[in-house]
Amino acid sequence: MESVKLIESWPVENAATAVIGADGTILAAHGDQQRRFPLASVTKLLSAYAVLLAVEEGALELDQAAGPEGATVRHLLAHCAGYDFGDRTIRFAPGARRLYSNAGFEVLGETLESAAGMSFAEYLREGVLAPLGMADTSLDGSPAAGATSTAADLSRFAAELQNPSLLAPSTLEEATRVTYPGLSGVLPGFGRQQDNDWGLGFEIRDHKDPHWTGANSSPNTFGHFGQSGTFLWVDPDAGAACVALTDRAFGPWAAEAWPKYTDAVLAELEG
């Protein structure tokens, strides 16, 4: 696929990308697949997966109380527990608005630690990273934004997201459907969205405009981007996923380059 070479035109020193088919095959890759990059908020995909695994294992329940009064694990995963973005100030009643929150994911981490009797990083490593062979991925900080990984490792995770082996398919299906639909809110970097749709830890593309994926991305596309200049999306309608990691913080350059790149990848897949 020639489209992956577009990352050479990005205003970054280092970048790596891969396109992963629905069967886990690497359809194309460009850049150093073994270079480790800070993931920033792409970390939330890994952390959400660990929480969902804990739900399946019975350590947690989606509707158990967690966070502010009236909030649950489900609210925290769906960014509508009411916490502020960066601290534990309560801005809204649970379920009233989509307020993207790093603090909410840190509370999720603490909730899982209490239930499992081990650190969140250890649970993530033993439950998700090790079984998927993600040996170059580590969580060294917040469950919201503290992981480091490689394009090769995230490609393994992108394969899992298209054909789950650690979770029941029904669990992943629920996690990638809109949870608490109709909530407005701000999509970081892209402004207010009337329907700021989110699943259980996964951002849902739907009809958001503007957005970091492509104009031709299907509404069913799900994933996350990170302020460190990283993203991972899965487009079930296209039968593929894409990972991109860079060493330049998200900004106007990314808001312009990423949708063009995504549309080029999708066009090549369709062709």
Secondary structure as UniProt FT lines:
FT   HELIX           2..9
FT   STRAND          15..21
FT   TURN            22..23
FT   STRAND          26..30
FT   TURN            33..34
FT   STRAND          37..38
FT   HELIX           40..42
FT   HELIX           43..57
FT   TURN            62..63
FT   TURN            69..70
FT   HELIX           73..77
FT   TURN            78..79
FT   TURN            94..95
FT   HELIX           102..116
FT   HELIX           120..124
FT   HELIX           125..129
FT   TURN            130..133
FT   TURN            135..136
FT   STRAND          138..139
FT   TURN            143..145
FT   STRAND          147..149
FT   HELIX           151..162
FT   HELIX           169..175
FT   TURN            181..182
FT   STRAND          185..187
FT   TURN            188..190
FT   STRAND          191..193
FT   STRAND          203..204
FT   TURN            206..207
FT   TURN            215..216
FT   TURN            219..220
FT   STRAND          222..226
FT   TURN            227..229
FT   STRAND          230..235
FT   TURN            236..239
FT   STRAND          240..246
FT   HELIX           252..270
//
